């Protein structure tokens, strides 16, 4: 358990350093929209979207492996 806590603390520290070093404004283009935001906001937003997509994909994979008749 202690190794898990240390690993999480190190990852949070690395993410904090990454965010503090990337404060410049970036332009994000999606089809016809142009969004201008700080990279400090874009990086955690991308991490969150990736986490949610991975979670949803894992849940769908579990459900498919179990099958609808075995729930």
ROLO-771440 format. One record per residue (C-alpha): x, y, z. Coordinates in Angstrom, 3 decimals. Each point is the difference from the previous one (the first is absolute). Example, Ala and Ser with C-alpha at 12.3 -4.5 7.8 and 13.67 -1.06 7.14 Angstrom:
2
((12.300; -4.500; 7.800))
((1.370; 3.440; -0.660))
This chain:
71
((0.000; 0.000; 0.000))
((2.828; 2.399; 0.814))
((1.582; -0.433; -3.448))
((-3.333; 0.861; -1.620))
((-0.265; 3.229; 2.031))
((3.566; 0.977; -0.910))
((-0.648; -0.682; -3.690))
((-3.155; 2.136; 0.027))
((1.845; 2.821; 1.812))
((2.815; -0.070; -2.565))
((-2.473; 0.058; -2.904))
((-1.905; 2.928; 1.536))
((3.277; 1.874; 0.528))
((1.047; -0.616; -3.617))
((-3.377; 1.204; -1.244))
((0.301; 3.157; 2.139))
((3.460; 0.728; -1.438))
((-1.313; -0.592; -3.526))
((-2.891; 2.402; 0.559))
((2.158; 2.723; 1.532))
((2.447; -0.108; -2.915))
((-2.717; 0.233; -2.677))
((-1.832; 3.250; 0.626))
((0.076; 1.496; -3.503))
((-3.150; 0.395; -2.034))
((-0.682; -2.483; -2.809))
((-2.541; -0.082; -2.809))
((-1.992; -3.212; -0.244))
((-1.870; -0.556; -3.266))
((-2.840; -2.502; -0.355))
((-1.700; 0.018; -3.406))
((-1.461; 3.519; -0.252))
((0.613; 1.088; 3.584))
((3.113; 1.757; 1.224))
((0.527; -0.122; 3.753))
((2.727; 2.015; 1.679))
((0.950; -1.099; 3.523))
((2.913; -0.371; 2.348))
((1.963; -3.205; -0.312))
((-0.397; -0.297; 3.777))
((-3.703; -0.660; -0.640))
((0.387; -2.060; -3.177))
((2.349; -2.638; 1.470))
((-2.219; -1.058; 2.955))
((-3.039; 0.156; -2.263))
((1.668; -2.421; -2.421))
((1.030; -2.258; 2.902))
((-3.576; -0.006; 1.330))
((-1.523; -0.760; -3.414))
((2.509; -2.834; -0.475))
((-0.799; -1.417; 3.437))
((-3.743; 0.085; -0.657))
((0.430; -1.610; -3.437))
((2.164; -2.770; 1.505))
((-2.464; -0.588; 2.817))
((-2.944; -0.228; -2.389))
((1.910; -2.330; -2.316))
((0.950; -2.260; 2.930))
((-3.586; -0.119; 1.275))
((-1.295; -0.867; -3.482))
((2.638; -2.714; -0.329))
((-0.990; -1.551; 3.330))
((-3.666; 0.048; -0.907))
((0.688; -1.651; -3.357))
((2.197; -2.696; 1.620))
((-2.721; -0.882; 2.529))
((-2.801; 0.059; -2.556))
((-3.516; 1.317; 0.386))
((-1.535; -3.287; 1.160))
((2.528; -0.460; 2.857))
((-0.438; 3.380; 1.746))
